[in-house]
Amino acid sequence: MVLARKMKTRWNTEIKNALAENRLLIISPFTKEKRVVRKTAKIRNEYILKISDKIVAANTTPGGQLDTLLKKNQNIVKTVYLTEKNNV
């Protein structure tokens, strides 16, 4: 799971269990002092794209920044969209 903002300090039970069972990795490239703006979000997304073999996109806006980046790089990394609106 890639966080859009800084690392959280509290997690629900489902997330805690997945972490404990090594079924989930949480990545947050920002420290708690870092404010996430369009530019830093783009840097985060490009970094994750670079280190990934497959991306599961749970919620993107068609034609938005993340959707555009994923479609532009579809020959590099496999993307699975979880919302029907992006499967075009």
Phi and psi restraints in degrees (range 20) as a CNS / XPLOR table:
assign (resid 1 and name C) (resid 2 and name N)
       (resid 2 and name CA) (resid 2 and name C) 1.0 -104.0 20.0 2
assign (resid 2 and name N) (resid 2 and name CA)
       (resid 2 and name C) (resid 3 and name N) 1.0 121.4 20.0 2
assign (resid 2 and name C) (resid 3 and name N)
       (resid 3 and name CA) (resid 3 and name C) 1.0 -80.4 20.0 2
assign (resid 3 and name N) (resid 3 and name CA)
       (resid 3 and name C) (resid 4 and name N) 1.0 139.2 20.0 2
assign (resid 3 and name C) (resid 4 and name N)
       (resid 4 and name CA) (resid 4 and name C) 1.0 -75.0 20.0 2
assign (resid 4 and name N) (resid 4 and name CA)
       (resid 4 and name C) (resid 5 and name N) 1.0 -24.0 20.0 2
assign (resid 4 and name C) (resid 5 and name N)
       (resid 5 and name CA) (resid 5 and name C) 1.0 -127.4 20.0 2
assign (resid 5 and name N) (resid 5 and name CA)
       (resid 5 and name C) (resid 6 and name N) 1.0 -163.2 20.0 2
assign (resid 5 and name C) (resid 6 and name N)
       (resid 6 and name CA) (resid 6 and name C) 1.0 -64.0 20.0 2
assign (resid 6 and name N) (resid 6 and name CA)
       (resid 6 and name C) (resid 7 and name N) 1.0 166.3 20.0 2
assign (resid 6 and name C) (resid 7 and name N)
       (resid 7 and name CA) (resid 7 and name C) 1.0 -65.2 20.0 2
assign (resid 7 and name N) (resid 7 and name CA)
       (resid 7 and name C) (resid 8 and name N) 1.0 134.4 20.0 2
assign (resid 7 and name C) (resid 8 and name N)
       (resid 8 and name CA) (resid 8 and name C) 1.0 -78.1 20.0 2
assign (resid 8 and name N) (resid 8 and name CA)
       (resid 8 and name C) (resid 9 and name N) 1.0 161.3 20.0 2
assign (resid 8 and name C) (resid 9 and name N)
       (resid 9 and name CA) (resid 9 and name C) 1.0 -107.1 20.0 2
assign (resid 9 and name N) (resid 9 and name CA)
       (resid 9 and name C) (resid 10 and name N) 1.0 -15.7 20.0 2
assign (resid 9 and name C) (resid 10 and name N)
       (resid 10 and name CA) (resid 10 and name C) 1.0 -126.8 20.0 2
assign (resid 10 and name N) (resid 10 and name CA)
       (resid 10 and name C) (resid 11 and name N) 1.0 137.3 20.0 2
assign (resid 10 and name C) (resid 11 and name N)
       (resid 11 and name CA) (resid 11 and name C) 1.0 -130.5 20.0 2
assign (resid 11 and name N) (resid 11 and name CA)
       (resid 11 and name C) (resid 12 and name N) 1.0 152.5 20.0 2
assign (resid 11 and name C) (resid 12 and name N)
       (resid 12 and name CA) (resid 12 and name C) 1.0 -76.9 20.0 2
assign (resid 12 and name N) (resid 12 and name CA)
       (resid 12 and name C) (resid 13 and name N) 1.0 168.3 20.0 2
assign (resid 12 and name C) (resid 13 and name N)
       (resid 13 and name CA) (resid 13 and name C) 1.0 -60.4 20.0 2
assign (resid 13 and name N) (resid 13 and name CA)
       (resid 13 and name C) (resid 14 and name N) 1.0 -39.9 20.0 2
assign (resid 13 and name C) (resid 14 and name N)
       (resid 14 and name CA) (resid 14 and name C) 1.0 -60.9 20.0 2
assign (resid 14 and name N) (resid 14 and name CA)
       (resid 14 and name C) (resid 15 and name N) 1.0 -43.1 20.0 2
assign (resid 14 and name C) (resid 15 and name N)
       (resid 15 and name CA) (resid 15 and name C) 1.0 -67.5 20.0 2
assign (resid 15 and name N) (resid 15 and name CA)
       (resid 15 and name C) (resid 16 and name N) 1.0 -44.4 20.0 2
assign (resid 15 and name C) (resid 16 and name N)
       (resid 16 and name CA) (resid 16 and name C) 1.0 -58.9 20.0 2
assign (resid 16 and name N) (resid 16 and name CA)
       (resid 16 and name C) (resid 17 and name N) 1.0 -43.4 20.0 2
assign (resid 16 and name C) (resid 17 and name N)
       (resid 17 and name CA) (resid 17 and name C) 1.0 -64.6 20.0 2
assign (resid 17 and name N) (resid 17 and name CA)
       (resid 17 and name C) (resid 18 and name N) 1.0 -44.0 20.0 2
assign (resid 17 and name C) (resid 18 and name N)
       (resid 18 and name CA) (resid 18 and name C) 1.0 -62.4 20.0 2
assign (resid 18 and name N) (resid 18 and name CA)
       (resid 18 and name C) (resid 19 and name N) 1.0 -38.7 20.0 2
assign (resid 18 and name C) (resid 19 and name N)
       (resid 19 and name CA) (resid 19 and name C) 1.0 -65.5 20.0 2
assign (resid 19 and name N) (resid 19 and name CA)
       (resid 19 and name C) (resid 20 and name N) 1.0 -46.3 20.0 2
assign (resid 19 and name C) (resid 20 and name N)
       (resid 20 and name CA) (resid 20 and name C) 1.0 -62.1 20.0 2
assign (resid 20 and name N) (resid 20 and name CA)
       (resid 20 and name C) (resid 21 and name N) 1.0 -32.5 20.0 2
assign (resid 20 and name C) (resid 21 and name N)
       (resid 21 and name CA) (resid 21 and name C) 1.0 -92.0 20.0 2
assign (resid 21 and name N) (resid 21 and name CA)
       (resid 21 and name C) (resid 22 and name N) 1.0 9.9 20.0 2
assign (resid 21 and name C) (resid 22 and name N)
       (resid 22 and name CA) (resid 22 and name C) 1.0 56.0 20.0 2
assign (resid 22 and name N) (resid 22 and name CA)
       (resid 22 and name C) (resid 23 and name N) 1.0 35.8 20.0 2
assign (resid 22 and name C) (resid 23 and name N)
       (resid 23 and name CA) (resid 23 and name C) 1.0 -101.4 20.0 2
assign (resid 23 and name N) (resid 23 and name CA)
       (resid 23 and name C) (resid 24 and name N) 1.0 -2.6 20.0 2
assign (resid 23 and name C) (resid 24 and name N)
       (resid 24 and name CA) (resid 24 and name C) 1.0 -144.1 20.0 2
assign (resid 24 and name N) (resid 24 and name CA)
       (resid 24 and name C) (resid 25 and name N) 1.0 138.7 20.0 2
assign (resid 24 and name C) (resid 25 and name N)
       (resid 25 and name CA) (resid 25 and name C) 1.0 -121.4 20.0 2
assign (resid 25 and name N) (resid 25 and name CA)
       (resid 25 and name C) (resid 26 and name N) 1.0 132.3 20.0 2
assign (resid 25 and name C) (resid 26 and name N)
       (resid 26 and name CA) (resid 26 and name C) 1.0 -110.3 20.0 2
assign (resid 26 and name N) (resid 26 and name CA)
       (resid 26 and name C) (resid 27 and name N) 1.0 129.0 20.0 2
assign (resid 26 and name C) (resid 27 and name N)
       (resid 27 and name CA) (resid 27 and name C) 1.0 -120.4 20.0 2
assign (resid 27 and name N) (resid 27 and name CA)
       (resid 27 and name C) (resid 28 and name N) 1.0 130.8 20.0 2
assign (resid 27 and name C) (resid 28 and name N)
       (resid 28 and name CA) (resid 28 and name C) 1.0 -139.1 20.0 2
assign (resid 28 and name N) (resid 28 and name CA)
       (resid 28 and name C) (resid 29 and name N) 1.0 107.3 20.0 2
assign (resid 28 and name C) (resid 29 and name N)
       (resid 29 and name CA) (resid 29 and name C) 1.0 -78.2 20.0 2
assign (resid 29 and name N) (resid 29 and name CA)
       (resid 29 and name C) (resid 30 and name N) 1.0 8.0 20.0 2
assign (resid 29 and name C) (resid 30 and name N)
       (resid 30 and name CA) (resid 30 and name C) 1.0 -116.1 20.0 2
assign (resid 30 and name N) (resid 30 and name CA)
       (resid 30 and name C) (resid 31 and name N) 1.0 143.8 20.0 2
assign (resid 30 and name C) (resid 31 and name N)
       (resid 31 and name CA) (resid 31 and name C) 1.0 -82.7 20.0 2
assign (resid 31 and name N) (resid 31 and name CA)
       (resid 31 and name C) (resid 32 and name N) 1.0 172.1 20.0 2
assign (resid 31 and name C) (resid 32 and name N)
       (resid 32 and name CA) (resid 32 and name C) 1.0 -66.3 20.0 2
assign (resid 32 and name N) (resid 32 and name CA)
       (resid 32 and name C) (resid 33 and name N) 1.0 -19.6 20.0 2
assign (resid 32 and name C) (resid 33 and name N)
       (resid 33 and name CA) (resid 33 and name C) 1.0 -82.2 20.0 2
assign (resid 33 and name N) (resid 33 and name CA)
       (resid 33 and name C) (resid 34 and name N) 1.0 -18.1 20.0 2
assign (resid 33 and name C) (resid 34 and name N)
       (resid 34 and name CA) (resid 34 and name C) 1.0 -77.2 20.0 2
assign (resid 34 and name N) (resid 34 and name CA)
       (resid 34 and name C) (resid 35 and name N) 1.0 128.2 20.0 2
assign (resid 34 and name C) (resid 35 and name N)
       (resid 35 and name CA) (resid 35 and name C) 1.0 -93.2 20.0 2
assign (resid 35 and name N) (resid 35 and name CA)
       (resid 35 and name C) (resid 36 and name N) 1.0 128.8 20.0 2
assign (resid 35 and name C) (resid 36 and name N)
       (resid 36 and name CA) (resid 36 and name C) 1.0 -85.8 20.0 2
assign (resid 36 and name N) (resid 36 and name CA)
       (resid 36 and name C) (resid 37 and name N) 1.0 120.6 20.0 2
assign (resid 36 and name C) (resid 37 and name N)
       (resid 37 and name CA) (resid 37 and name C) 1.0 -125.8 20.0 2
assign (resid 37 and name N) (resid 37 and name CA)
       (resid 37 and name C) (resid 38 and name N) 1.0 177.1 20.0 2
assign (resid 37 and name C) (resid 38 and name N)
       (resid 38 and name CA) (resid 38 and name C) 1.0 -51.7 20.0 2
assign (resid 38 and name N) (resid 38 and name CA)
       (resid 38 and name C) (resid 39 and name N) 1.0 -43.3 20.0 2
assign (resid 38 and name C) (resid 39 and name N)
       (resid 39 and name CA) (resid 39 and name C) 1.0 -66.4 20.0 2
assign (resid 39 and name N) (resid 39 and name CA)
       (resid 39 and name C) (resid 40 and name N) 1.0 -46.0 20.0 2
assign (resid 39 and name C) (resid 40 and name N)
       (resid 40 and name CA) (resid 40 and name C) 1.0 -69.5 20.0 2
assign (resid 40 and name N) (resid 40 and name CA)
       (resid 40 and name C) (resid 41 and name N) 1.0 -32.4 20.0 2
assign (resid 40 and name C) (resid 41 and name N)
       (resid 41 and name CA) (resid 41 and name C) 1.0 -64.2 20.0 2
assign (resid 41 and name N) (resid 41 and name CA)
       (resid 41 and name C) (resid 42 and name N) 1.0 -40.0 20.0 2
assign (resid 41 and name C) (resid 42 and name N)
       (resid 42 and name CA) (resid 42 and name C) 1.0 -64.1 20.0 2
assign (resid 42 and name N) (resid 42 and name CA)
       (resid 42 and name C) (resid 43 and name N) 1.0 -43.5 20.0 2
assign (resid 42 and name C) (resid 43 and name N)
       (resid 43 and name CA) (resid 43 and name C) 1.0 -61.2 20.0 2
assign (resid 43 and name N) (resid 43 and name CA)
       (resid 43 and name C) (resid 44 and name N) 1.0 -44.6 20.0 2
assign (resid 43 and name C) (resid 44 and name N)
       (resid 44 and name CA) (resid 44 and name C) 1.0 -60.6 20.0 2
assign (resid 44 and name N) (resid 44 and name CA)
       (resid 44 and name C) (resid 45 and name N) 1.0 -47.8 20.0 2
assign (resid 44 and name C) (resid 45 and name N)
       (resid 45 and name CA) (resid 45 and name C) 1.0 -64.0 20.0 2
assign (resid 45 and name N) (resid 45 and name CA)
       (resid 45 and name C) (resid 46 and name N) 1.0 -40.7 20.0 2
assign (resid 45 and name C) (resid 46 and name N)
       (resid 46 and name CA) (resid 46 and name C) 1.0 -66.2 20.0 2
assign (resid 46 and name N) (resid 46 and name CA)
       (resid 46 and name C) (resid 47 and name N) 1.0 -38.0 20.0 2
assign (resid 46 and name C) (resid 47 and name N)
       (resid 47 and name CA) (resid 47 and name C) 1.0 -64.1 20.0 2
assign (resid 47 and name N) (resid 47 and name CA)
       (resid 47 and name C) (resid 48 and name N) 1.0 -47.9 20.0 2
assign (resid 47 and name C) (resid 48 and name N)
       (resid 48 and name CA) (resid 48 and name C) 1.0 -62.6 20.0 2
assign (resid 48 and name N) (resid 48 and name CA)
       (resid 48 and name C) (resid 49 and name N) 1.0 -40.3 20.0 2
assign (resid 48 and name C) (resid 49 and name N)
       (resid 49 and name CA) (resid 49 and name C) 1.0 -59.6 20.0 2
assign (resid 49 and name N) (resid 49 and name CA)
       (resid 49 and name C) (resid 50 and name N) 1.0 -41.1 20.0 2
assign (resid 49 and name C) (resid 50 and name N)
       (resid 50 and name CA) (resid 50 and name C) 1.0 -65.4 20.0 2
assign (resid 50 and name N) (resid 50 and name CA)
       (resid 50 and name C) (resid 51 and name N) 1.0 -35.3 20.0 2
assign (resid 50 and name C) (resid 51 and name N)
       (resid 51 and name CA) (resid 51 and name C) 1.0 -96.4 20.0 2
assign (resid 51 and name N) (resid 51 and name CA)
       (resid 51 and name C) (resid 52 and name N) 1.0 1.3 20.0 2
assign (resid 51 and name C) (resid 52 and name N)
       (resid 52 and name CA) (resid 52 and name C) 1.0 -104.4 20.0 2
assign (resid 52 and name N) (resid 52 and name CA)
       (resid 52 and name C) (resid 53 and name N) 1.0 148.2 20.0 2
assign (resid 52 and name C) (resid 53 and name N)
       (resid 53 and name CA) (resid 53 and name C) 1.0 -95.6 20.0 2
assign (resid 53 and name N) (resid 53 and name CA)
       (resid 53 and name C) (resid 54 and name N) 1.0 -31.0 20.0 2
assign (resid 53 and name C) (resid 54 and name N)
       (resid 54 and name CA) (resid 54 and name C) 1.0 -147.2 20.0 2
assign (resid 54 and name N) (resid 54 and name CA)
       (resid 54 and name C) (resid 55 and name N) 1.0 141.1 20.0 2
assign (resid 54 and name C) (resid 55 and name N)
       (resid 55 and name CA) (resid 55 and name C) 1.0 -125.2 20.0 2
assign (resid 55 and name N) (resid 55 and name CA)
       (resid 55 and name C) (resid 56 and name N) 1.0 133.9 20.0 2
assign (resid 55 and name C) (resid 56 and name N)
       (resid 56 and name CA) (resid 56 and name C) 1.0 -107.1 20.0 2
assign (resid 56 and name N) (resid 56 and name CA)
       (resid 56 and name C) (resid 57 and name N) 1.0 113.7 20.0 2
assign (resid 56 and name C) (resid 57 and name N)
       (resid 57 and name CA) (resid 57 and name C) 1.0 -98.2 20.0 2
assign (resid 57 and name N) (resid 57 and name CA)
       (resid 57 and name C) (resid 58 and name N) 1.0 108.1 20.0 2
assign (resid 57 and name C) (resid 58 and name N)
       (resid 58 and name CA) (resid 58 and name C) 1.0 -78.0 20.0 2
assign (resid 58 and name N) (resid 58 and name CA)
       (resid 58 and name C) (resid 59 and name N) 1.0 -35.0 20.0 2
assign (resid 58 and name C) (resid 59 and name N)
       (resid 59 and name CA) (resid 59 and name C) 1.0 -154.1 20.0 2
assign (resid 59 and name N) (resid 59 and name CA)
       (resid 59 and name C) (resid 60 and name N) 1.0 103.9 20.0 2
assign (resid 59 and name C) (resid 60 and name N)
       (resid 60 and name CA) (resid 60 and name C) 1.0 -129.1 20.0 2
assign (resid 60 and name N) (resid 60 and name CA)
       (resid 60 and name C) (resid 61 and name N) 1.0 157.0 20.0 2
assign (resid 60 and name C) (resid 61 and name N)
       (resid 61 and name CA) (resid 61 and name C) 1.0 -94.5 20.0 2
assign (resid 61 and name N) (resid 61 and name CA)
       (resid 61 and name C) (resid 62 and name N) 1.0 123.5 20.0 2
assign (resid 61 and name C) (resid 62 and name N)
       (resid 62 and name CA) (resid 62 and name C) 1.0 -54.0 20.0 2
assign (resid 62 and name N) (resid 62 and name CA)
       (resid 62 and name C) (resid 63 and name N) 1.0 126.5 20.0 2
assign (resid 62 and name C) (resid 63 and name N)
       (resid 63 and name CA) (resid 63 and name C) 1.0 81.0 20.0 2
assign (resid 63 and name N) (resid 63 and name CA)
       (resid 63 and name C) (resid 64 and name N) 1.0 -1.6 20.0 2
assign (resid 63 and name C) (resid 64 and name N)
       (resid 64 and name CA) (resid 64 and name C) 1.0 -77.3 20.0 2
assign (resid 64 and name N) (resid 64 and name CA)
       (resid 64 and name C) (resid 65 and name N) 1.0 179.4 20.0 2
assign (resid 64 and name C) (resid 65 and name N)
       (resid 65 and name CA) (resid 65 and name C) 1.0 -59.0 20.0 2
assign (resid 65 and name N) (resid 65 and name CA)
       (resid 65 and name C) (resid 66 and name N) 1.0 -48.4 20.0 2
assign (resid 65 and name C) (resid 66 and name N)
       (resid 66 and name CA) (resid 66 and name C) 1.0 -70.1 20.0 2
assign (resid 66 and name N) (resid 66 and name CA)
       (resid 66 and name C) (resid 67 and name N) 1.0 -44.1 20.0 2
assign (resid 66 and name C) (resid 67 and name N)
       (resid 67 and name CA) (resid 67 and name C) 1.0 -59.1 20.0 2
assign (resid 67 and name N) (resid 67 and name CA)
       (resid 67 and name C) (resid 68 and name N) 1.0 -44.1 20.0 2
assign (resid 67 and name C) (resid 68 and name N)
       (resid 68 and name CA) (resid 68 and name C) 1.0 -62.8 20.0 2
assign (resid 68 and name N) (resid 68 and name CA)
       (resid 68 and name C) (resid 69 and name N) 1.0 -44.2 20.0 2
assign (resid 68 and name C) (resid 69 and name N)
       (resid 69 and name CA) (resid 69 and name C) 1.0 -62.1 20.0 2
assign (resid 69 and name N) (resid 69 and name CA)
       (resid 69 and name C) (resid 70 and name N) 1.0 -44.3 20.0 2
assign (resid 69 and name C) (resid 70 and name N)
       (resid 70 and name CA) (resid 70 and name C) 1.0 -65.1 20.0 2
assign (resid 70 and name N) (resid 70 and name CA)
       (resid 70 and name C) (resid 71 and name N) 1.0 -43.7 20.0 2
assign (resid 70 and name C) (resid 71 and name N)
       (resid 71 and name CA) (resid 71 and name C) 1.0 -68.3 20.0 2
assign (resid 71 and name N) (resid 71 and name CA)
       (resid 71 and name C) (resid 72 and name N) 1.0 -35.2 20.0 2
assign (resid 71 and name C) (resid 72 and name N)
       (resid 72 and name CA) (resid 72 and name C) 1.0 -65.3 20.0 2
assign (resid 72 and name N) (resid 72 and name CA)
       (resid 72 and name C) (resid 73 and name N) 1.0 -28.5 20.0 2
assign (resid 72 and name C) (resid 73 and name N)
       (resid 73 and name CA) (resid 73 and name C) 1.0 -111.0 20.0 2
assign (resid 73 and name N) (resid 73 and name CA)
       (resid 73 and name C) (resid 74 and name N) 1.0 22.5 20.0 2
assign (resid 73 and name C) (resid 74 and name N)
       (resid 74 and name CA) (resid 74 and name C) 1.0 -64.3 20.0 2
assign (resid 74 and name N) (resid 74 and name CA)
       (resid 74 and name C) (resid 75 and name N) 1.0 -19.2 20.0 2
assign (resid 74 and name C) (resid 75 and name N)
       (resid 75 and name CA) (resid 75 and name C) 1.0 -80.4 20.0 2
assign (resid 75 and name N) (resid 75 and name CA)
       (resid 75 and name C) (resid 76 and name N) 1.0 -12.8 20.0 2
assign (resid 75 and name C) (resid 76 and name N)
       (resid 76 and name CA) (resid 76 and name C) 1.0 -99.2 20.0 2
assign (resid 76 and name N) (resid 76 and name CA)
       (resid 76 and name C) (resid 77 and name N) 1.0 -41.3 20.0 2
assign (resid 76 and name C) (resid 77 and name N)
       (resid 77 and name CA) (resid 77 and name C) 1.0 -136.1 20.0 2
assign (resid 77 and name N) (resid 77 and name CA)
       (resid 77 and name C) (resid 78 and name N) 1.0 138.4 20.0 2
assign (resid 77 and name C) (resid 78 and name N)
       (resid 78 and name CA) (resid 78 and name C) 1.0 -76.7 20.0 2
assign (resid 78 and name N) (resid 78 and name CA)
       (resid 78 and name C) (resid 79 and name N) 1.0 130.1 20.0 2
assign (resid 78 and name C) (resid 79 and name N)
       (resid 79 and name CA) (resid 79 and name C) 1.0 -117.3 20.0 2
assign (resid 79 and name N) (resid 79 and name CA)
       (resid 79 and name C) (resid 80 and name N) 1.0 132.8 20.0 2
assign (resid 79 and name C) (resid 80 and name N)
       (resid 80 and name CA) (resid 80 and name C) 1.0 -114.8 20.0 2
assign (resid 80 and name N) (resid 80 and name CA)
       (resid 80 and name C) (resid 81 and name N) 1.0 120.0 20.0 2
assign (resid 80 and name C) (resid 81 and name N)
       (resid 81 and name CA) (resid 81 and name C) 1.0 -92.9 20.0 2
assign (resid 81 and name N) (resid 81 and name CA)
       (resid 81 and name C) (resid 82 and name N) 1.0 134.1 20.0 2
assign (resid 81 and name C) (resid 82 and name N)
       (resid 82 and name CA) (resid 82 and name C) 1.0 -91.7 20.0 2
assign (resid 82 and name N) (resid 82 and name CA)
       (resid 82 and name C) (resid 83 and name N) 1.0 -8.5 20.0 2
assign (resid 82 and name C) (resid 83 and name N)
       (resid 83 and name CA) (resid 83 and name C) 1.0 -110.7 20.0 2
assign (resid 83 and name N) (resid 83 and name CA)
       (resid 83 and name C) (resid 84 and name N) 1.0 139.5 20.0 2
assign (resid 83 and name C) (resid 84 and name N)
       (resid 84 and name CA) (resid 84 and name C) 1.0 -61.8 20.0 2
assign (resid 84 and name N) (resid 84 and name CA)
       (resid 84 and name C) (resid 85 and name N) 1.0 -32.8 20.0 2
assign (resid 84 and name C) (resid 85 and name N)
       (resid 85 and name CA) (resid 85 and name C) 1.0 -62.5 20.0 2
assign (resid 85 and name N) (resid 85 and name CA)
       (resid 85 and name C) (resid 86 and name N) 1.0 -20.4 20.0 2
assign (resid 85 and name C) (resid 86 and name N)
       (resid 86 and name CA) (resid 86 and name C) 1.0 -98.1 20.0 2
assign (resid 86 and name N) (resid 86 and name CA)
       (resid 86 and name C) (resid 87 and name N) 1.0 -9.3 20.0 2
assign (resid 86 and name C) (resid 87 and name N)
       (resid 87 and name CA) (resid 87 and name C) 1.0 -82.5 20.0 2
assign (resid 87 and name N) (resid 87 and name CA)
       (resid 87 and name C) (resid 88 and name N) 1.0 60.4 20.0 2
